[in-house]
Amino acid sequence: MSIQESSDIHQELAASIEKNKERAAKYDEDLNSARDKIKDAQSEMKNIDSEVQNFQSKMSKSMHSLMEAFNDGFEAMEKAKSEEGKEGKI
């Protein structure tokens, strides 16, 4: 092998190593970007889950209050009917 051939091989090897370093750096950059996006998405999902739980809690309380109001109204109506019936018999 001549000195020129050896020099050419050395240059090709150096260029290949440089390309691999660039690829590795790009891969590392892409990987970190993806990791950051995943963390952001997880955080957003936790926020959404918290909002949903809060909404469900408020909805449950509202439904409970509504049912109490209906029950109170129904009882008042039944009581009025009962009293009306008693008055009619007198």
Contacts in CASP RR format, 6 or more apart in sequence:
PFRMAT RR
TARGET T0000
AUTHOR 0000-0000-0000
METHOD contacts of the structure
MODEL  1
MSIQESSDIHQELAASIEKNKERAAKYDEDLNSARDKIKDAQSEMKNIDS
EVQNFQSKMSKSMHSLMEAFNDGFEAMEKAKSEEGKEGKI
END
